[in-house]
Amino acid sequence: MNTHTTEAPGSLLTDWFQKNRMTLVVFAAVILGLGLYNRFVPQMQRDARMASWEALMELRTSGAEAFEAAQLPETLSRAKLDATTYPWFAAMAAHASLQGQDSEAYAILKPELTALSQSHPGIKVNGENLFGLLASRMSSSNLSATSNPEPSGQKVTLTLTASDGASYALSYGLYASVAPAASAQLLSMIEAGSLIDVELAPAGAATFKASSAIEGEPTSIPLERQFGWFHEAGSLSTSPDFTVGGGAQSGTELLLLFEDAFHQDGRSTVFAKLLNSEILDDLANRAEGALTITDASIQ
């Protein structure tokens, strides 16, 4: 007579865990590692990007003398410590040398711009490399100050009111011929009254974002870039729509630039120029507090 011995379920399970314990340990470590990676790495990357742009803004506001030939080599050395933002700093320095007609600064920048045109071929404006265009604009035989052209389109006025009651009427001329979509979008927002009582949100150094959404407004509009239209102080520009990508711009947001923001060149559309630019000094010296659009009109 044969006798069959049946192992208890607990014993079988224990044996299985013992035989596969190393596999289970590795599996658990992988799962834990992936969880930690997904939780902490994106935040670390965001923090690193924020630190990079803060460092760029610090360099940008270090004073005009930092961009002059005497101090430019040292400033460039500091900027090169961050490879993420260095190309944009070089573009800002190029604009500064153009505005100051500083040929000595250009001589320092020329090899930097040439190297960047080769290492960053994808940064383009109208199909041409941004750094190559700047180098061409800054040729020793054609060194002239750079400033956005005078607008020939319709004029609009945005009235900003500060929290202390001070009022600032900003008069803009539109670049309807080079930025028709962005210009038309601003006009439609004004006509619909969708900018009234919109509080400006900080969006960088002396840059403010106005967000508006009305029924029927497009969620995005195309990027309209043209070399010679820079993100200089007093400009109105679109805001990139990162949810769409491909260069698309938000159809419900606009940026008011109270200082130069040349690192945005090629990334968003400059579609208006401030006509009464002296008001920028008043805005710079205003008391701290929120700014709200209390009136918007087409002239």
C-alpha positions in Angstrom: 0.0 0.0 0.0 1.4 3.3 -1.1 1.3 6.3 1.2 1.3 9.9 -0.3 2.5 12.8 1.8 0.9 16.1 1.0 2.8 19.2 2.0 0.9 22.0 3.8 0.2 25.1 1.6 2.2 27.2 4.0 5.3 25.1 3.5 5.0 25.3 -0.3 4.7 29.1 -0.1 7.7 29.3 2.2 9.8 27.1 -0.1 8.8 29.3 -3.1 9.8 32.5 -1.4 13.1 30.9 -0.3 13.9 29.8 -3.9 13.0 33.2 -5.4 14.0 35.6 -2.6 16.9 37.1 -4.6 14.6 37.8 -7.6 12.0 39.3 -5.3 14.6 41.5 -3.6 15.8 42.8 -7.0 12.2 43.3 -8.2 11.4 45.3 -5.0 14.5 47.4 -5.4 13.6 48.2 -9.0 10.1 49.2 -8.1 11.3 51.4 -5.2 14.0 53.0 -7.4 11.5 53.8 -10.1 9.1 55.3 -7.5 11.9 57.5 -6.1 13.1 58.5 -9.5 9.6 59.5 -10.7 9.0 61.4 -7.5 12.3 63.3 -7.0 14.1 63.6 -10.4 11.5 65.7 -12.2 11.5 68.1 -9.2 15.3 68.2 -9.2 15.2 69.0 -12.9 12.7 71.8 -12.4 14.7 73.2 -9.6 17.9 73.1 -11.8 16.1 74.9 -14.6 14.8 77.5 -12.2 18.2 78.1 -10.7 19.7 78.4 -14.2 17.2 81.1 -15.2 17.7 82.9 -11.9 21.4 83.0 -12.5 20.8 84.4 -16.0 18.6 87.1 -14.6 21.3 88.0 -12.0 23.9 88.3 -14.8 21.4 90.3 -16.9 20.8 92.8 -14.1 24.5 93.1 -13.0 24.8 96.5 -14.7 25.6 97.9 -18.1 29.3 97.9 -17.4 29.3 94.0 -17.3 28.5 94.0 -21.0 31.2 96.5 -21.9 34.5 95.4 -23.4 36.5 95.9 -20.2 34.4 93.5 -18.1 32.8 91.3 -20.8 35.4 88.5 -20.7 34.9 88.0 -17.0 31.1 88.2 -17.4 31.2 85.6 -20.2 33.3 83.3 -17.9 30.6 83.5 -15.3 27.9 82.8 -17.8 29.6 79.8 -19.2 29.3 78.0 -15.8 25.7 77.2 -16.9 25.6 75.6 -20.3 21.8 75.7 -20.3 21.4 79.5 -20.3 24.8 80.5 -21.8 23.5 80.8 -25.4 20.8 83.2 -24.3 23.3 85.2 -22.3 25.5 85.5 -25.4 22.5 86.7 -27.4 21.7 89.3 -24.8 25.3 90.5 -24.8 25.2 90.8 -28.6 22.1 93.0 -28.4 23.8 95.1 -25.7 26.9 95.6 -27.9 24.7 96.5 -30.9 22.8 99.1 -28.8 26.0 100.6 -27.4 27.8 100.3 -30.8 30.6 98.7 -28.9 33.0 97.3 -31.5 35.5 96.1 -28.9 32.8 94.0 -27.2 31.8 92.6 -30.6 35.4 91.5 -31.2 35.1 89.5 -28.0 31.7 88.1 -28.9 32.4 87.1 -32.5 34.1 83.8 -31.8 31.5 83.0 -29.1 28.6 83.6 -31.6 30.4 81.6 -34.3 30.8 78.7 -31.9 27.2 78.8 -30.8 26.0 78.9 -34.4 27.7 75.5 -34.8 26.8 73.9 -31.5 23.2 75.1 -31.5 22.1 74.9 -35.2 18.5 74.4 -34.2 18.0 77.8 -32.7 16.6 79.6 -35.7 14.7 82.7 -36.7 12.9 82.6 -40.0 14.9 79.5 -40.9 18.3 81.0 -40.1 20.5 80.4 -37.1 20.0 83.1 -34.5 23.7 83.4 -33.5 24.7 83.5 -37.2 22.2 86.3 -37.8 23.6 88.3 -34.8 27.1 87.8 -36.0 26.1 89.0 -39.5 24.3 92.0 -38.0 27.3 92.9 -35.9 29.9 92.8 -38.8 32.5 95.5 -38.3 31.4 97.2 -41.5 27.8 97.4 -40.4 27.8 97.9 -36.6 24.7 99.9 -35.9 22.3 100.1 -33.0 19.5 97.7 -32.9 16.0 98.8 -32.1 12.6 97.6 -33.2 11.1 99.4 -36.2 8.4 102.0 -35.7 5.0 100.3 -36.0 2.6 101.2 -38.8 -0.4 99.3 -37.6 -3.3 100.3 -35.4 -2.7 101.9 -32.0 -4.1 100.6 -28.7 -3.9 101.8 -25.1 -3.8 99.6 -22.1 -4.3 101.4 -18.8 -2.7 99.8 -15.7 -3.8 100.6 -12.2 -1.5 99.8 -9.3 -2.7 98.7 -5.9 -2.0 102.2 -4.5 -4.3 103.8 -7.1 -1.6 105.1 -9.5 -2.6 104.8 -13.1 -0.4 104.2 -16.2 -1.7 104.6 -19.7 0.5 102.5 -22.1 0.1 103.4 -25.8 1.2 100.7 -28.3 1.6 100.5 -32.0 0.9 97.1 -33.6 3.1 95.3 -36.1 0.2 94.0 -38.0 2.2 93.3 -41.2 4.7 91.0 -39.6 2.5 89.6 -36.8 -1.1 89.6 -38.2 -2.4 86.7 -36.1 -1.1 88.1 -32.7 -2.2 91.6 -33.6 -5.7 90.5 -34.6 -6.0 88.4 -31.4 -5.2 91.4 -29.2 -7.7 93.6 -31.0 -10.4 90.9 -30.6 -9.6 90.6 -26.8 -9.9 94.4 -26.5 -13.2 94.5 -28.5 -14.6 91.7 -26.3 -13.6 93.5 -23.1 -11.8 90.3 -21.9 -8.8 92.2 -20.6 -10.6 94.4 -18.3 -9.9 93.7 -14.6 -7.2 91.2 -15.5 -4.4 91.3 -12.9 -0.9 91.0 -14.3 1.1 88.0 -13.1 4.9 88.1 -12.9 6.5 86.1 -15.6 10.2 86.8 -15.2 12.3 89.9 -14.6 10.1 93.0 -15.3 7.8 90.8 -17.5 4.1 90.4 -16.8 1.5 88.1 -18.2 -2.1 89.0 -18.9 -4.3 85.9 -19.2 -7.8 86.1 -20.6 -10.3 83.5 -21.8 -13.5 84.2 -23.6 -15.8 81.9 -25.5 -14.7 81.4 -29.1 -11.1 82.5 -28.6 -8.6 80.2 -30.2 -6.6 78.3 -27.7 -3.4 78.8 -29.7 -2.1 80.9 -32.6 1.0 80.4 -34.8 4.5 81.8 -33.9 5.3 84.7 -36.1 9.0 85.4 -36.1 11.0 87.9 -38.1 14.6 89.0 -37.5 14.8 92.6 -36.4 11.9 92.4 -34.1 13.4 91.9 -30.7 12.0 91.4 -27.1 13.1 94.9 -26.1 11.7 96.9 -23.2 8.3 98.2 -24.0 7.3 95.3 -26.3 4.1 93.3 -26.3 4.7 89.6 -27.1 2.8 86.4 -27.2 3.4 83.6 -24.7 4.5 80.1 -25.8 1.8 77.4 -25.5 3.8 74.5 -24.1 0.7 72.2 -24.0 0.7 72.2 -27.8 4.4 72.5 -28.7 5.8 73.1 -32.1 6.2 76.8 -31.5 2.5 77.4 -30.9 1.5 80.5 -29.0 -1.2 80.9 -26.4 -4.3 82.6 -27.9 -5.4 83.8 -24.4 -2.2 85.3 -23.0 0.1 88.2 -23.7 3.3 89.4 -22.2 4.1 93.0 -21.3 7.9 93.6 -21.2 9.1 96.5 -19.0 12.8 95.5 -19.5 14.7 93.8 -22.3 14.1 90.1 -22.5 16.3 89.1 -25.5 16.5 85.5 -24.3 12.9 85.2 -25.6 13.9 86.1 -29.2 12.7 83.4 -31.6 10.5 81.8 -28.9 7.5 84.1 -29.0 6.0 86.8 -31.3 6.8 90.5 -30.8 3.7 92.2 -32.1 3.6 95.7 -30.6 5.9 98.5 -29.5 5.4 101.0 -26.6 5.1 104.5 -28.1 5.3 106.5 -24.8 8.4 104.6 -23.6 9.2 107.2 -21.0 6.4 105.7 -18.9 8.7 102.7 -18.2 10.7 104.8 -15.7 7.5 105.5 -13.8 6.6 101.8 -13.8 10.1 100.9 -12.6 9.8 103.4 -9.7 6.3 102.5 -8.7 5.4 101.2 -5.2 5.4 97.5 -4.9 2.0 95.8 -5.5 -0.2 94.3 -8.1 -1.0 95.9 -11.5 -4.4 95.5 -13.0 -5.7 96.3 -16.5 -8.6 98.7 -15.9 -9.1 99.9 -19.4 -8.2 98.8 -23.0 -9.1 100.7 -26.1 -8.4 100.8 -29.8 -7.5 104.2 -31.2 
